[in-house]
Amino acid sequence: MINSKSFIFAVVILISSFSVSAQNVKWTEKKATDWYAKLPWMAGANYTPAYAINQLEFWQSATFDPAVIDKEFSWAEGIGLKTLRVYLHDLAWKQDAAGFKKNINTFLALAEKHKIKPLLVFFDDCWNASGTVGVQPAPKPGVHNSGWLRSPLQAVHDDPNQWGYLKAYVQDILKTFGNDKRILLWDLYNEPGNSGYGSKSMPLLKAVFSWAREINPSQPLSAGVWDDNLRELNVFQIANSDVITYHSYDKAPVHQKRINELKGSKRPLICTEYMARRNGSTFETILPMLKDQKIIAINWGLVDGKTNTKYAWDEPIKDGSEPKLWFHEIFRADGSPYKKEETDLIKSLTLKK
């Protein structure tokens, strides 16, 4: 959470150490502002199909399920969601690059059918450090994201000698989809420095920006700031992102402070994660605030499923019973809303003429 008044000052002082290369390739403020001005205001959600415990079960051809995705997209469209944030995984590409890209194309076709323009995430420092392709584990009852995988896994993250295939992966995907008008933007790295990595993630963060800039996709590049303790990473992310993405799971006043600070970048803002009911980050308090400021608002998540993110990060329920208050998610597995008053509010903001 960025809540320190010194943060933007730190950016101003330190940005010069990162901005030389960024000036050569990063979008200008005008280009970013003009791009954003052409977009309608959007609400959206972080999306993993209910059938998938993680990114591999989502995308691997053995489990990729367009019929389920089509159905769940219809629920998103029904409440006026116009974007979804979706995680890729390097191992899905390494296992079967052609099949992975075919599945991404199918996914994008379904998104277009439902008037949804997704943003795609390459790397992620969150949750499990190890895993493998193939059959994925069953969810642990009552445990938030028990099977989610970092991308790359820790053994690769920590060994630059293995990054050759990561570069090939990122650049192959960008060469294939880098001018695809069905994609909103590329989120290059989710929460760099999480899982105790801290600044150890800086080399990979720098690398993925460099690899992406070499391809120069027509969509903007970004990596969202999420923790004000990671000062070095935050400065680099802001200095190198075409548009500024960020996370906030805090109550409205604290969330607004983050917005006010990030406005110092003079670039469009997109909130790529919010909405944790227990924390006071709710649709009722946050979504109208973001719409008023034309900040694209992407909550976590869409539908209850194997990720178990209706359970709080730090409050497992070992018997797997339903929590008294869901942490995340909009819909139950059958497509009915968890709280009808929430979906009514969302529709009142997204479908209003």
Summary of the structure (lengths in Angstrom):
residues: 353
radius of gyration: 18.9
end to end distance: 33.9
largest distance: 54.4
contacts: 1185
relative contact order: 0.17
helix: 44%
strand: 13%
